[in-house]
């Protein structure tokens, strides 16, 4: 079983790319630096629960989607 850090990292990266966002754009939406987003996506650290909730709202997915490896369909933001 994958560890949670690598699962969250993979899911954040996947959702960001599917929604055509740069790390900087996501960072600005979350009031973090792009370096922090990069650390999350590399699995070097994990966002706290409040940030995960905010990301789930930005991407239109459940919190479970961000933290589990068995995802069915990724969401795409409709701007």
N, C-alpha and C positions, 0 to 999 in steps of 0.2 A: 504494500500500500504506500502511495506517495505521501510525503509529509505535507502538512497544511501550508507551510510557507511556499513550497513549489507549486501546489495546486492554486493558491491565491495568485501567485506570480503569473502563472500561465493564463488564468482566467482574466486578470486585469489586462494583460498584454493583448489577448485575443479580442476582448471587447473594445479596447481602445482602437486597435487596428481596424476592426470591422466597422467602427463608427468614424473612420478616417480622421482620427484625432492624433495630434503629436503628443509627446510627453509634456511639452510645455503647455499646450492647450488644456490638457487634463489637470496639470498642476495649477494653472490659473483658476480653473473652476473650483478646485478644492482648497485654494489658498496655501499651496505648498510649493516647493521648488521642483523643477524638472529633475534635479539630482535625486530627490526623495522618490519620485515616481520611478526613476531608473533603478534605485535600490529595491523597491517593491517588486518590480518586474524581473529582477535578477534573483529574487528570493533571499536577498541579504537582510531584509527586515520585512515586517508585515504591518500594514496600517492598523490603527486601533479600531475598535468596533464602531465608533461614531463615524469614522471615515469610510469604513466598509458600507455602512448604511447609506451614507451620502452617495457613494459610488453606485450602489444598487439603484438609487433614485435617478441618478444621471443616466445610467445605461438602461433603465427600465427592466431590471431583472430582480429576482428575489435575492435576499442575503444568502440563502442556500446555494444559489447559482454561483456566487463568488467563491464559496468555500468548499464546494464539493467537486469531485472529479467526474461524476456521472451526469454531465449536462446534455440536454437533448438539442435545443436550438439556441444559438446565441441571438441576442437582440440587437437590432440596429436602430439608432435614434433617428426619428423623423423630424428634421428641422423645418 
